[in-house]
């Protein structure tokens, strides 16, 4: 049995090793990219690494109803990218629960066998974008760096990191990386009434003040803007019917009324509400 003094010494060595390790990034292994199609960029203190997602979301593009125009545009852009042709970074913005992030995940399921890979990066970790992009450059796979529910506050350092990667650095972005982001805000940053007072009329043109121009400059770096809006009642019910059918149930008159009440209680006729209702309704054995 080790003596108490030896145990104490070993414990101190272990704590010292942990402190030293915290000052060095964990190895980011290229082999992990060969083992999965989806990844998360993880950070713990000073350590950062790619973590493979072993069970990616299995949603399909055909499951996304009521957003055909947006789906068509993003599919075309992603296919261009996968095939090595010019493509644009994309911003998907609009109402919550309307399929923005689901569409990006569904694209991975559609094109993963053609070399598409997805790396999810939290807003707070976007400051690491230069390191992430450097790691991916030169690989044969095509990478979408995905940031969900993106928004910035004034002075956020991640804001400038994203701007530089999109179109503002002295180094050209690698041709095998695109940025797809979703947000509830069109310009990704809060907009205030007093900022509009800085606008000036020059002839027949409106020139925004510096604060507004700074905010618009980020969203303009995305070549594709796709807007998502709340669904009409008939669209919402069609989505409910689609999900119920996939779960082995049907949407009858009783189900329609229940679905509308469900949406009313949540204040949202969204695809997310439709899916949640369908799970509840089918789970109770209704509509069978």
N, C-alpha and C positions, 0 to 999 in steps of 0.2 A: 504494500500500500504506500502511495506517495506521501511524504510528510506534508504537514500543513504549510510549511514555508515553500516547498516545491509547488504545491497547488496554487498558492498565492502568486508565485513567480510566473507560472504558466498562464494564469488568468490575466496578469498584467501584460504578458507578451501577446496574448490573443486580442486584448483591447487595443494595444498599440498597432497590431496588424490591421484591425478594422479601421482605425483612424487613417493609416497610410493608404489603404485600399480606397477609401472614400475620395481621395484626391486624384485618383487615376480612373479614366473611363474603362468600363468593362469592354473586353474584346467584342467587336461586331463581326461575327463570322459569316463569310460569304457562303459557306456551305448551308447555312440556315435558309438562304434565299432559294436554294435548290429543293428544299424540303416542303415548301408550302407556297400558297398563292396569296395569302393575306397576312399582314403583319401589323403590329403596333410598335410605335416608337416609345420606349419606356425610359423613364429617368428616375433615379434615386440619388439624391444629393448630386455629386459630381459624376456619377456613373450613368451612362446612357447606352442603350443597345436596342437592336431589333428583336422583337419577340414574335415568333410565329403564332398565328391563330389556327389552331388545329380544327376547329369546327366553325367555319365562316357561315354567316347568315345565308340560308338556302333560297331566298326569295328569287323569283324569276321575273323577267321583263313582262311576260304575259299576265302576271298577277297585278301589275300596276294599271289600273283603270282610270279613265277620265283625264289622262295626261298624255294623250297620243302625240300632240305636237311637240311637247318637250322631250318625250321619249325618242321621237324620230330624229330630232336635231342632235341629241347627245349620243345616240347610237351611231349616227353618221360620223360625228367627230371622233368618237372612240375607235371606230373601225379604221378611219384614216390613220390614226395614231398607231394602232396595232400593225397595220400594213406598212409602216415606215414612211407614210406620207405626211406632209405638213398638217398640223392640228393645233387647236387653241386650248388654253386654259379656260375653265368654265366656272361660273358662279351661278348657283341655283338658289334663288331667294324667294321668299314669300311666306304664306300662312303656314302655321305649324301643322304637322300631321298630314301633309298633302303628297308625300312620297319623294321628297328631295333626296334624303340619304338612302332610302330604299332603292332608288333608281341607280345610284352609284354602286351599291352592293350587287344589284342584279346584273350590272354590266360586267363585273368581275366574274360572276357565274357563267355569263355568256361567252366571254373571250379568254378565260383563264387557260384553256387548252391551246390557245394561239400565242401564249407568252405574256399575257397581261398579268400584272401583279398590283396589289393594292397595299399601301402603307398608310395607316391612320395615325395622324399626329394631332395631339391636343393643342388647343390655342396657346396654352402657356408654354408649350415646347416648340413653337414655331421659330423661336430664336435659334434652334438647332438646325434649321433648314439648310444652311450652307454645308454643314457637316454631313447631313443625310444625302444631299444631292451629290456631293463629292464621292461618297461611298458607292453610289449607283452608277456613276458615269462609266461608260465603256462596257457595261454588261449587255448581253443580247436581249434580255427581257425588257418589256415596256412597263414603266412604273407610273401609276397614278398616286400622287401624294394627296391624301384626302383629309380635310379638316371639317368636322361637322359642327353645326350650330355656331358659326364663327361670328364674333363681334369683338370690337376693340374699344378701350377707353383711352382718353387722352394720355399721351406719354408712354403708352405700352410699347416696350422694346420689340415685341413680336411683330408689331405693325410694320416697322421699317425692314425687318428681316424678310417678311413676305413680299413687300414692295420690291426689294432688291432682287429676289429670286424670280419674280414675275417678269420684270422688265426694267431694271434700273441699276444693275451692277456692271462693273467694267468687264466681268466675265460673262460670256454667253451661256444661257441655260443649256444643259445637256439635252440632246434631241430625244433621249429615251425617257424623259420625265415630264409629266404634266401635273398641274395643280387643279383639283376639283374641290370646291368649297361650297357649303350650304350655309344659309343665314336667313334670319327673319328680317334683316335690314338690307335694303338695297345697296347702300354704300358702306356697310359693315361697321359703321361708327354712329354714335348718337348724333342727331341733328337738332339744333336748338333754334328757337324763333329769332333770338337776337342776332344770330349769324346772318339771317336773310336781310337784316338792315344794312349790311355792308355792301349789298348789291347795288350796282350803278347802271343807269340807262345811258348807252352810248349810241346815239342815233336810234335805230330800231332794234338794237341788240341789247341783251341783258348780260352784264359782266358780274360774275359772282365775286364775293370778297375772298380774301386769302384763306380764311378758315374753311369755307365751303369748297374752294378749289382743292385744298389739301385732302379733304375727305373724298371728293369725287375721283381724285387721281388714283387712289388705290383700286376702286372697283373698275375703273376704265382699263386697268391692266389685264383684266380678264377679257379674252376675245369673244367669249360667248356668255350672254346673260339669258337665263331662263327664269320666267316668272311663274309662280304657283299660287293659285287663288282658291278660296273655299269652294267646295262643290255645291252645285244646285241640288235640290231635293231629289230629283230623278237620277242624277249622277250618283249621289250618295247611296240610294237604294240599289242601283245597279252594282255598285261595289260590294254592298252587303250580300247581294245575291250571288256574286262571283265567289266570295269567300265561303258562304254557306255550302254552295255546290261542291267546292273543293274539300269540304269537311263531311260530305255525305248527307247534307240536309237541304231543304228547299225553303224558299222565301214565300210564305203564304200571307194572307191578309193580316192575320194576327201578328206575324213576324214583322210586317211593314210598320204597323202601328207601334210595336215595341221598339223597332229600330229608330223611328222618328223620336220617340220619347227618350231613348238613350242619348241621341244626339242633342236634344233640347236640354237635358240635364247637364251635359258637358259644355254646352254653348259652342259646339263645333260640329259641322257636317264635314268631317275629314276622313281620309282613308284610314287613319289610325283608329278613329272611333268606329268606323265600319268593321274593321278587323277585330277589334276588341268585343264589339257586340256579337259578331258571328261566333267567336269562341265561346262566349257566354251562352248564346242561344243554342248552338249545337251541343255544347257540353251538358245542357239540361235535357237533351233529348227532344227538344222542340223542333218542329219542321221536318221530322224524319219521314 
